[in-house]
Amino acid sequence: MNENWWFLVELVLSLGLILSGVALTVTLARRWYMKRNGHERSERYANDTH
């Protein structure tokens, strides 16, 4: 029972770490894009440029 408990704790912690890393990457990429271009990227960006 104790081993199953630690497995669940490690699973939740590792998933939280991975998700926070993804969120940090998205946030930093958005900040970089806004600093570079002065505005946020629109949803239909690729369609509007052609």
PDB file with one MODEL, atoms N, CA, C and O in Angstrom:
MODEL        1
ATOM      1  N   MET A   1       0.831  -1.204   0.000  1.00  0.00           N
ATOM      2  CA  MET A   1       0.000   0.000   0.000  1.00  0.00           C
ATOM      3  C   MET A   1       0.867   1.257   0.000  1.00  0.00           C
ATOM      4  O   MET A   1       0.556   2.231  -0.686  1.00  0.00           O
ATOM      5  N   ASN A   2       1.953   1.233   0.769  1.00  0.00           N
ATOM      6  CA  ASN A   2       2.823   2.399   0.861  1.00  0.00           C
ATOM      7  C   ASN A   2       3.521   2.680  -0.461  1.00  0.00           C
ATOM      8  O   ASN A   2       3.719   3.841  -0.820  1.00  0.00           O
ATOM      9  N   GLU A   3       3.899   1.624  -1.196  1.00  0.00           N
ATOM     10  CA  GLU A   3       4.551   1.815  -2.493  1.00  0.00           C
ATOM     11  C   GLU A   3       3.591   2.406  -3.512  1.00  0.00           C
ATOM     12  O   GLU A   3       3.981   3.247  -4.322  1.00  0.00           O
ATOM     13  N   ASN A   4       2.333   1.969  -3.476  1.00  0.00           N
ATOM     14  CA  ASN A   4       1.332   2.536  -4.393  1.00  0.00           C
ATOM     15  C   ASN A   4       1.110   4.016  -4.105  1.00  0.00           C
ATOM     16  O   ASN A   4       0.939   4.814  -5.027  1.00  0.00           O
ATOM     17  N   TRP A   5       1.114   4.377  -2.840  1.00  0.00           N
ATOM     18  CA  TRP A   5       0.923   5.781  -2.451  1.00  0.00           C
ATOM     19  C   TRP A   5       2.061   6.650  -3.005  1.00  0.00           C
ATOM     20  O   TRP A   5       1.812   7.725  -3.550  1.00  0.00           O
ATOM     21  N   TRP A   6       3.301   6.187  -2.865  1.00  0.00           N
ATOM     22  CA  TRP A   6       4.440   6.964  -3.363  1.00  0.00           C
ATOM     23  C   TRP A   6       4.444   7.032  -4.879  1.00  0.00           C
ATOM     24  O   TRP A   6       4.863   8.033  -5.459  1.00  0.00           O
ATOM     25  N   PHE A   7       3.977   5.965  -5.523  1.00  0.00           N
ATOM     26  CA  PHE A   7       3.888   5.998  -6.977  1.00  0.00           C
ATOM     27  C   PHE A   7       2.908   7.081  -7.429  1.00  0.00           C
ATOM     28  O   PHE A   7       3.198   7.818  -8.371  1.00  0.00           O
ATOM     29  N   LEU A   8       1.760   7.185  -6.773  1.00  0.00           N
ATOM     30  CA  LEU A   8       0.780   8.213  -7.129  1.00  0.00           C
ATOM     31  C   LEU A   8       1.308   9.616  -6.847  1.00  0.00           C
ATOM     32  O   LEU A   8       1.083  10.539  -7.630  1.00  0.00           O
ATOM     33  N   VAL A   9       2.009   9.772  -5.729  1.00  0.00           N
ATOM     34  CA  VAL A   9       2.587  11.080  -5.399  1.00  0.00           C
ATOM     35  C   VAL A   9       3.618  11.480  -6.446  1.00  0.00           C
ATOM     36  O   VAL A   9       3.624  12.621  -6.908  1.00  0.00           O
ATOM     37  N   GLU A  10       4.486  10.554  -6.821  1.00  0.00           N
ATOM     38  CA  GLU A  10       5.499  10.862  -7.837  1.00  0.00           C
ATOM     39  C   GLU A  10       4.859  11.132  -9.192  1.00  0.00           C
ATOM     40  O   GLU A  10       5.324  11.999  -9.932  1.00  0.00           O
ATOM     41  N   LEU A  11       3.814  10.413  -9.521  1.00  0.00           N
ATOM     42  CA  LEU A  11       3.114  10.632 -10.785  1.00  0.00           C
ATOM     43  C   LEU A  11       2.503  12.031 -10.843  1.00  0.00           C
ATOM     44  O   LEU A  11       2.652  12.736 -11.840  1.00  0.00           O
ATOM     45  N   VAL A  12       1.821  12.427  -9.780  1.00  0.00           N
ATOM     46  CA  VAL A  12       1.201  13.758  -9.738  1.00  0.00           C
ATOM     47  C   VAL A  12       2.265  14.848  -9.781  1.00  0.00           C
ATOM     48  O   VAL A  12       2.101  15.842 -10.489  1.00  0.00           O
ATOM     49  N   LEU A  13       3.349  14.676  -9.035  1.00  0.00           N
ATOM     50  CA  LEU A  13       4.406  15.684  -9.022  1.00  0.00           C
ATOM     51  C   LEU A  13       5.099  15.802 -10.375  1.00  0.00           C
ATOM     52  O   LEU A  13       5.403  16.907 -10.824  1.00  0.00           O
ATOM     53  N   SER A  14       5.346  14.680 -11.017  1.00  0.00           N
ATOM     54  CA  SER A  14       6.013  14.746 -12.321  1.00  0.00           C
ATOM     55  C   SER A  14       5.094  15.349 -13.380  1.00  0.00           C
ATOM     56  O   SER A  14       5.555  16.115 -14.226  1.00  0.00           O
ATOM     57  N   LEU A  15       3.807  15.018 -13.350  1.00  0.00           N
ATOM     58  CA  LEU A  15       2.879  15.639 -14.298  1.00  0.00           C
ATOM     59  C   LEU A  15       2.767  17.144 -14.054  1.00  0.00           C
ATOM     60  O   LEU A  15       2.710  17.928 -15.001  1.00  0.00           O
ATOM     61  N   GLY A  16       2.737  17.538 -12.796  1.00  0.00           N
ATOM     62  CA  GLY A  16       2.696  18.965 -12.473  1.00  0.00           C
ATOM     63  C   GLY A  16       3.947  19.684 -12.941  1.00  0.00           C
ATOM     64  O   GLY A  16       3.869  20.811 -13.429  1.00  0.00           O
ATOM     65  N   LEU A  17       5.092  19.049 -12.800  1.00  0.00           N
ATOM     66  CA  LEU A  17       6.350  19.647 -13.249  1.00  0.00           C
ATOM     67  C   LEU A  17       6.376  19.793 -14.766  1.00  0.00           C
ATOM     68  O   LEU A  17       6.814  20.819 -15.287  1.00  0.00           O
ATOM     69  N   ILE A  18       5.908  18.772 -15.470  1.00  0.00           N
ATOM     70  CA  ILE A  18       5.883  18.831 -16.937  1.00  0.00           C
ATOM     71  C   ILE A  18       4.911  19.910 -17.410  1.00  0.00           C
ATOM     72  O   ILE A  18       5.238  20.689 -18.306  1.00  0.00           O
ATOM     73  N   LEU A  19       3.726  19.959 -16.820  1.00  0.00           N
ATOM     74  CA  LEU A  19       2.734  20.956 -17.229  1.00  0.00           C
ATOM     75  C   LEU A  19       3.189  22.377 -16.904  1.00  0.00           C
ATOM     76  O   LEU A  19       2.932  23.302 -17.676  1.00  0.00           O
ATOM     77  N   SER A  20       3.857  22.555 -15.776  1.00  0.00           N
ATOM     78  CA  SER A  20       4.355  23.896 -15.460  1.00  0.00           C
ATOM     79  C   SER A  20       5.478  24.290 -16.411  1.00  0.00           C
ATOM     80  O   SER A  20       5.603  25.466 -16.753  1.00  0.00           O
ATOM     81  N   GLY A  21       6.287  23.347 -16.840  1.00  0.00           N
ATOM     82  CA  GLY A  21       7.321  23.640 -17.833  1.00  0.00           C
ATOM     83  C   GLY A  21       6.730  24.044 -19.168  1.00  0.00           C
ATOM     84  O   GLY A  21       7.227  24.966 -19.815  1.00  0.00           O
ATOM     85  N   VAL A  22       5.668  23.360 -19.588  1.00  0.00           N
ATOM     86  CA  VAL A  22       4.996  23.714 -20.838  1.00  0.00           C
ATOM     87  C   VAL A  22       4.371  25.103 -20.720  1.00  0.00           C
ATOM     88  O   VAL A  22       4.485  25.912 -21.641  1.00  0.00           O
ATOM     89  N   ALA A  23       3.714  25.385 -19.600  1.00  0.00           N
ATOM     90  CA  ALA A  23       3.095  26.698 -19.401  1.00  0.00           C
ATOM     91  C   ALA A  23       4.142  27.810 -19.391  1.00  0.00           C
ATOM     92  O   ALA A  23       3.911  28.885 -19.943  1.00  0.00           O
ATOM     93  N   LEU A  24       5.282  27.556 -18.770  1.00  0.00           N
ATOM     94  CA  LEU A  24       6.354  28.549 -18.747  1.00  0.00           C
ATOM     95  C   LEU A  24       6.897  28.796 -20.149  1.00  0.00           C
ATOM     96  O   LEU A  24       7.169  29.940 -20.514  1.00  0.00           O
ATOM     97  N   THR A  25       7.057  27.743 -20.930  1.00  0.00           N
ATOM     98  CA  THR A  25       7.543  27.879 -22.299  1.00  0.00           C
ATOM     99  C   THR A  25       6.582  28.700 -23.143  1.00  0.00           C
ATOM    100  O   THR A  25       7.008  29.577 -23.895  1.00  0.00           O
ATOM    101  N   VAL A  26       5.284  28.419 -23.024  1.00  0.00           N
ATOM    102  CA  VAL A  26       4.274  29.168 -23.789  1.00  0.00           C
ATOM    103  C   VAL A  26       4.271  30.632 -23.371  1.00  0.00           C
ATOM    104  O   VAL A  26       4.192  31.520 -24.220  1.00  0.00           O
ATOM    105  N   THR A  27       4.356  30.886 -22.077  1.00  0.00           N
ATOM    106  CA  THR A  27       4.356  32.273 -21.587  1.00  0.00           C
ATOM    107  C   THR A  27       5.577  33.034 -22.085  1.00  0.00           C
ATOM    108  O   THR A  27       5.456  34.171 -22.541  1.00  0.00           O
ATOM    109  N   LEU A  28       6.748  32.419 -22.002  1.00  0.00           N
ATOM    110  CA  LEU A  28       7.961  33.095 -22.457  1.00  0.00           C
ATOM    111  C   LEU A  28       7.954  33.302 -23.970  1.00  0.00           C
ATOM    112  O   LEU A  28       8.428  34.330 -24.454  1.00  0.00           O
ATOM    113  N   ALA A  29       7.422  32.341 -24.719  1.00  0.00           N
ATOM    114  CA  ALA A  29       7.340  32.501 -26.173  1.00  0.00           C
ATOM    115  C   ALA A  29       6.386  33.634 -26.531  1.00  0.00           C
ATOM    116  O   ALA A  29       6.670  34.407 -27.447  1.00  0.00           O
ATOM    117  N   ARG A  30       5.269  33.748 -25.832  1.00  0.00           N
ATOM    118  CA  ARG A  30       4.316  34.834 -26.097  1.00  0.00           C
ATOM    119  C   ARG A  30       4.935  36.186 -25.760  1.00  0.00           C
ATOM    120  O   ARG A  30       4.766  37.157 -26.498  1.00  0.00           O
ATOM    121  N   ARG A  31       5.656  36.241 -24.634  1.00  0.00           N
ATOM    122  CA  ARG A  31       6.320  37.485 -24.253  1.00  0.00           C
ATOM    123  C   ARG A  31       7.374  37.895 -25.281  1.00  0.00           C
ATOM    124  O   ARG A  31       7.485  39.067 -25.640  1.00  0.00           O
ATOM    125  N   TRP A  32       8.144  36.910 -25.748  1.00  0.00           N
ATOM    126  CA  TRP A  32       9.169  37.180 -26.752  1.00  0.00           C
ATOM    127  C   TRP A  32       8.529  37.680 -28.043  1.00  0.00           C
ATOM    128  O   TRP A  32       9.029  38.625 -28.654  1.00  0.00           O
ATOM    129  N   TYR A  33       7.436  37.061 -28.460  1.00  0.00           N
ATOM    130  CA  TYR A  33       6.771  37.461 -29.704  1.00  0.00           C
ATOM    131  C   TYR A  33       6.229  38.885 -29.591  1.00  0.00           C
ATOM    132  O   TYR A  33       6.355  39.673 -30.528  1.00  0.00           O
ATOM    133  N   MET A  34       5.628  39.217 -28.449  1.00  0.00           N
ATOM    134  CA  MET A  34       5.083  40.566 -28.270  1.00  0.00           C
ATOM    135  C   MET A  34       6.208  41.602 -28.209  1.00  0.00           C
ATOM    136  O   MET A  34       6.054  42.710 -28.723  1.00  0.00           O
ATOM    137  N   LYS A  35       7.323  41.259 -27.593  1.00  0.00           N
ATOM    138  CA  LYS A  35       8.453  42.193 -27.529  1.00  0.00           C
ATOM    139  C   LYS A  35       9.043  42.404 -28.921  1.00  0.00           C
ATOM    140  O   LYS A  35       9.464  43.511 -29.258  1.00  0.00           O
ATOM    141  N   ARG A  36       9.072  41.356 -29.719  1.00  0.00           N
ATOM    142  CA  ARG A  36       9.665  41.425 -31.057  1.00  0.00           C
ATOM    143  C   ARG A  36       8.772  42.164 -32.048  1.00  0.00           C
ATOM    144  O   ARG A  36       9.266  42.943 -32.863  1.00  0.00           O
ATOM    145  N   ASN A  37       7.454  41.924 -31.987  1.00  0.00           N
ATOM    146  CA  ASN A  37       6.550  42.462 -32.993  1.00  0.00           C
ATOM    147  C   ASN A  37       5.625  43.568 -32.495  1.00  0.00           C
ATOM    148  O   ASN A  37       4.962  44.219 -33.303  1.00  0.00           O
ATOM    149  N   GLY A  38       5.564  43.792 -31.200  1.00  0.00           N
ATOM    150  CA  GLY A  38       4.770  44.877 -30.664  1.00  0.00           C
ATOM    151  C   GLY A  38       3.293  44.573 -30.521  1.00  0.00           C
ATOM    152  O   GLY A  38       2.537  45.432 -30.069  1.00  0.00           O
ATOM    153  N   HIS A  39       2.863  43.396 -30.886  1.00  0.00           N
ATOM    154  CA  HIS A  39       1.463  43.007 -30.714  1.00  0.00           C
ATOM    155  C   HIS A  39       1.379  41.499 -30.607  1.00  0.00           C
ATOM    156  O   HIS A  39       2.308  40.782 -30.979  1.00  0.00           O
ATOM    157  N   GLU A  40       0.239  41.021 -30.088  1.00  0.00           N
ATOM    158  CA  GLU A  40       0.055  39.583 -29.955  1.00  0.00           C
ATOM    159  C   GLU A  40      -0.342  38.988 -31.295  1.00  0.00           C
ATOM    160  O   GLU A  40      -0.982  39.645 -32.116  1.00  0.00           O
ATOM    161  N   ARG A  41       0.036  37.769 -31.500  1.00  0.00           N
ATOM    162  CA  ARG A  41      -0.266  37.094 -32.754  1.00  0.00           C
ATOM    163  C   ARG A  41      -1.753  36.771 -32.829  1.00  0.00           C
ATOM    164  O   ARG A  41      -2.335  36.265 -31.869  1.00  0.00           O
ATOM    165  N   SER A  42      -2.362  37.066 -33.969  1.00  0.00           N
ATOM    166  CA  SER A  42      -3.783  36.785 -34.116  1.00  0.00           C
ATOM    167  C   SER A  42      -3.984  35.305 -34.414  1.00  0.00           C
ATOM    168  O   SER A  42      -3.049  34.605 -34.803  1.00  0.00           O
ATOM    169  N   GLU A  43      -5.211  34.842 -34.226  1.00  0.00           N
ATOM    170  CA  GLU A  43      -5.519  33.424 -34.449  1.00  0.00           C
ATOM    171  C   GLU A  43      -5.373  33.049 -35.919  1.00  0.00           C
ATOM    172  O   GLU A  43      -4.923  31.947 -36.232  1.00  0.00           O
ATOM    173  N   ARG A  44      -5.746  33.950 -36.823  1.00  0.00           N
ATOM    174  CA  ARG A  44      -5.738  33.656 -38.242  1.00  0.00           C
ATOM    175  C   ARG A  44      -4.520  34.284 -38.928  1.00  0.00           C
ATOM    176  O   ARG A  44      -4.604  34.739 -40.068  1.00  0.00           O
ATOM    177  N   TYR A  45      -3.415  34.302 -38.234  1.00  0.00           N
ATOM    178  CA  TYR A  45      -2.233  35.004 -38.720  1.00  0.00           C
ATOM    179  C   TYR A  45      -1.763  34.487 -40.077  1.00  0.00           C
ATOM    180  O   TYR A  45      -1.473  35.278 -40.974  1.00  0.00           O
ATOM    181  N   ALA A  46      -1.687  33.180 -40.232  1.00  0.00           N
ATOM    182  CA  ALA A  46      -1.167  32.608 -41.483  1.00  0.00           C
ATOM    183  C   ALA A  46      -2.126  32.893 -42.654  1.00  0.00           C
ATOM    184  O   ALA A  46      -1.682  33.117 -43.780  1.00  0.00           O
ATOM    185  N   ASN A  47      -3.422  32.882 -42.386  1.00  0.00           N
ATOM    186  CA  ASN A  47      -4.389  33.137 -43.452  1.00  0.00           C
ATOM    187  C   ASN A  47      -4.386  34.596 -43.885  1.00  0.00           C
ATOM    188  O   ASN A  47      -4.612  34.892 -45.059  1.00  0.00           O
ATOM    189  N   ASP A  48      -4.132  35.514 -42.952  1.00  0.00           N
ATOM    190  CA  ASP A  48      -4.169  36.933 -43.282  1.00  0.00           C
ATOM    191  C   ASP A  48      -2.950  37.386 -44.076  1.00  0.00           C
ATOM    192  O   ASP A  48      -3.015  38.402 -44.767  1.00  0.00           O
ATOM    193  N   THR A  49      -1.846  36.660 -43.995  1.00  0.00           N
ATOM    194  CA  THR A  49      -0.631  37.126 -44.643  1.00  0.00           C
ATOM    195  C   THR A  49      -0.558  36.732 -46.112  1.00  0.00           C
ATOM    196  O   THR A  49       0.259  37.283 -46.849  1.00  0.00           O
ATOM    197  N   HIS A  50      -1.380  35.806 -46.551  1.00  0.00           N
ATOM    198  CA  HIS A  50      -1.306  35.343 -47.924  1.00  0.00           C
ATOM    199  C   HIS A  50      -2.306  36.053 -48.807  1.00  0.00           C
ATOM    200  O   HIS A  50      -2.376  35.778 -50.005  1.00  0.00           O
TER     201      HIS A  50
ENDMDL
END
